[in-house]
C-alpha cells in the first residue's frame, strides 16, 4: 500500500489550480518579447484558520514577472479557478494579494477514512526514498556503567531512527565500542591495581574479614590509606567487583605474571562483560542495535595507518617538533590537529577519522549521523575537514549535539541519587525509578540541543500533568469507548464512507486537522533530526481528542452522526498507536 499525505495532496492540488490559472493569464496577455517565466510560489497552512486552511503567495511572487499589482493578479487567478470537483469550496483574497483556500467538508471526511484504510501505515512517507543512513548514538565508554546523559542520547537516537524509517529512509543503528586506546589502557591499569590489592598476601586477613563483595568494595574504595590509588585510574566499585570475580575464577595465578600479561587477562575478562551489560541495559530500554562496531578492528585491519598515509598523500599533513599534524585550518577548522604524537602513537582523532571514512567511503552510507554530547561542538568542523581532505563530501556527515540533562523533583531541586539504592543515578537506576515509557517520552519532549530538566516525580504521576500518561489515557479512553459500543452490539459500518461528511462540529474539524498533519510532522521531524515533534504531536492530538469527547456525544446521537464519530475515534486511536509505536512506547487499552 502506498503512503498517503492528505496535506501534501491538498497543497499539490492548489499548486495545480494556481499554475493553471497563471498559464491562462499569460496566454491572454500581450507581452513584448517572450512570455515571462514565473518564479516558484509557496503554499502554506496559516496559523490563523480564519485566513483559510491553506494560503499561497503566488500573486505576490508573480508580480514582478507579470509587471502588475499583486492584488490584481490575485483577482485574475481567482477568476480563472474552478473549484468544482476539488477539495475546496471557497477561495478568498487577503491583504496585498494572498490567496486563501477553504477546504470542503468532503475533504475532512476523506482524511478520516484515509487514516482508517492506511491503518498502521498512516503517517509513513517516502521522503527518504530508501536512502541509507547510519545513525550512531550512545556509544558509551565500555569501561563503566552508562550515565544519565546516555539515557537521553539513547532515547533521542532510537526514536530518531524510527522517525527516519517512518519517513522512508533505510536506517542502521550502530554502537561504536571504544575498545582500544587510552580508555582501555586506563581500564586495564585500574583492574590490575585492584587485583594486586586483593591478592597481596599482606592483605589476606583484611580481605577475608568482609562478608560480601559490596562491603569489600566499599571498604577498599573508601580506605585510601590502606589502599592508595593514583589519580589516573577508575575508582568505581565496578572495577573492584571485576577484580574480585576474576580472583574467584583465577585465584592469585596472575599475581606474579608480567604486567602486560596480567592486564591483558583482566581486560579480556572484564571488557566483554561490560559490553554485554551495555547491550542488556540498552535492550531493557528497548534499544536494539543493528551493529556493534569495535574500534579495535580499525587498528587490527590497518585502517588507522591507511588513513594517515592517505592524508599524507593528499597533501594535508606536516611535521612539527616530531609530531605529524593535520592541516585542518585549510578546511574550516579553527586550528590544526595532531595526528601522530612525537612518540609515534596516533591520537584518538585518527581512529575516529578512520571510523567515519569507513561509514561513508567503505560501507557507502548516503548519510552518517552522530549524536554527540554538549562538549563536542569543536568535533564537528575537524571531522568534516577530515572527510573533505579524504575526498568525501562532508555534507554527508551530520551531527546532532545533545545538551546536558538534570534530574529534579517537584520543587525543582536537583536529584543525584536513587531513592531505592542510594546510588548515583545511571541509566540502570533511572529505569528502576520510573517506567520505561516515561523515560523514552520525557527525553524526547525537547529538541536535543536544549537543556532539559527531567522531573522524576512527574514521570511517575498518574495525572493529566504527566504528558505520557495523558497521551496513553487518551488511547485507553478510546479503547473503552469501542469496547462499550461492541458490548451494546453496535456495528461500525466502515464502508458507509459518506457519513463522515457529517463531521462538521468545530471540535471534530480541529481533531481531523491534527490527524491530517501527521505525515507532514514525520517529514519535518526527519528533516530536522528532531523526534520531539512527534511527542508534541501526540500530546496535541490527545488534547484535541479530550476536548472532542467532552463536547461531542457518541451514543444516543442520530445513527449517521454516531457512526461518523465512531469512525473518527477509530482514526484517532490509529494515529496515537502509530506515533507511540514509532517511539516504542506502549499503548494501554485500560488504565
CORGIGI-V533858 format. One record per backbone hydrogen bond with DSSP energy under -1.0 kcal/mol. NH is the residue of the N-H (numbers start at 1). CO is the residue of the C=O. Records with the same first field share a line. If there is no record, write none. Layout:
NH: CO, CO
This chain:
9: 5
10: 6
11: 7
12: 8
13: 9
14: 10
15: 11
16: 12
17: 13
18: 14
19: 15
20: 16
21: 17
22: 18
23: 19
24: 20
25: 21
26: 22
27: 23
28: 24
44: 55
51: 48
52: 49
53: 101
54: 101
55: 44
56: 99
57: 42
61: 57
62: 58
66: 62
68: 63
73: 69
74: 70
75: 71
76: 72
77: 73
78: 74
79: 75
80: 76
81: 78
86: 83
89: 102
90: 102
92: 100
94: 98
97: 94
98: 94
99: 56
100: 92
101: 54
102: 90
104: 87
108: 104
109: 105
110: 106
111: 107
112: 108
113: 109
114: 110
115: 111
116: 112
117: 113
118: 114
119: 115
121: 118
122: 119
124: 121
125: 166
128: 167
130: 168
131: 128
133: 170
134: 367
135: 172
136: 369
137: 174
139: 137
144: 141
151: 147
152: 148
153: 149
154: 150
155: 151
156: 152
157: 153
158: 154
159: 155
160: 156
161: 157
162: 158
163: 159
164: 160
165: 161
166: 162
167: 163
168: 165
169: 164
170: 131
172: 133
174: 135
175: 291
177: 293
179: 177
185: 181
186: 182
187: 183
188: 184
189: 185
190: 186
191: 187
192: 188
193: 189
194: 190
195: 191
196: 192
197: 193
198: 194
199: 195
203: 200
204: 201
207: 203
208: 204
210: 207
216: 212
217: 213
218: 214
219: 215
220: 216
221: 217
222: 218
223: 219
224: 222
227: 223
239: 236
241: 237
242: 238
243: 239
244: 240
245: 241
246: 242
247: 243
248: 244
249: 245
250: 246
251: 247
253: 250
255: 252
262: 258
263: 259
264: 260
265: 261
266: 262
267: 263
268: 264
269: 265
270: 266
271: 267
274: 270
275: 271
276: 272
277: 273
278: 274
279: 275
280: 276
281: 277
282: 278
283: 279
284: 280
285: 281
286: 283
287: 282
290: 173
291: 173
293: 175
295: 177
297: 294
298: 295
300: 296
301: 297
304: 298
306: 302
307: 303
308: 304
309: 305
310: 306
311: 307
312: 308
313: 309
314: 310
315: 312
316: 311
318: 325
320: 323
323: 320
324: 340
325: 318
326: 337
327: 316
328: 326
331: 328
332: 329
333: 328
337: 326
339: 324
340: 324
341: 345
344: 341
347: 339
350: 347
352: 348
353: 349
354: 350
355: 351
356: 352
357: 353
358: 354
359: 355
360: 356
361: 357
362: 357
363: 358
365: 359
366: 132
367: 132
368: 396
369: 134
370: 398
371: 136
372: 400
376: 373
379: 376
383: 379
384: 380
385: 381
386: 382
387: 383
388: 384
389: 385
390: 386
391: 388
392: 387
396: 393
397: 394
398: 368
400: 370
402: 372
403: 448
406: 452
408: 454
409: 413
412: 409
415: 407
418: 423
422: 418
425: 416
427: 146
430: 426
431: 427
433: 429
434: 430
439: 435
440: 436
441: 437
442: 438
443: 439
444: 441
445: 442
450: 448
452: 404
454: 406
456: 408
459: 455
463: 461
466: 463
470: 466
471: 467
472: 468
473: 469
474: 470
475: 471
476: 472
477: 473
478: 474
479: 475
480: 476
481: 477
482: 478
483: 479
484: 480
485: 481
486: 482
487: 483
488: 484
489: 486
490: 485
494: 492
496: 493
497: 495
499: 496
500: 497
501: 498
502: 499
503: 500
504: 502
509: 505
510: 506
511: 507
512: 508
513: 509
514: 510
515: 511
516: 512
517: 513
518: 515
521: 517
522: 518
523: 519
524: 520
525: 521
526: 522
527: 523
528: 524
530: 525
533: 530
534: 531
535: 531
536: 532
537: 533
538: 534
539: 535
540: 536
541: 537
542: 538
543: 539
544: 540
545: 541
546: 542
547: 543
548: 544
549: 545
550: 546
551: 547
552: 548
557: 554
562: 558
563: 559
564: 560
565: 561
566: 562
567: 563
568: 564
569: 565
570: 566
571: 567
572: 568
573: 569
574: 570
575: 571
576: 572
577: 573
578: 574
579: 575
580: 576
581: 577
582: 578
583: 579
584: 581
585: 580
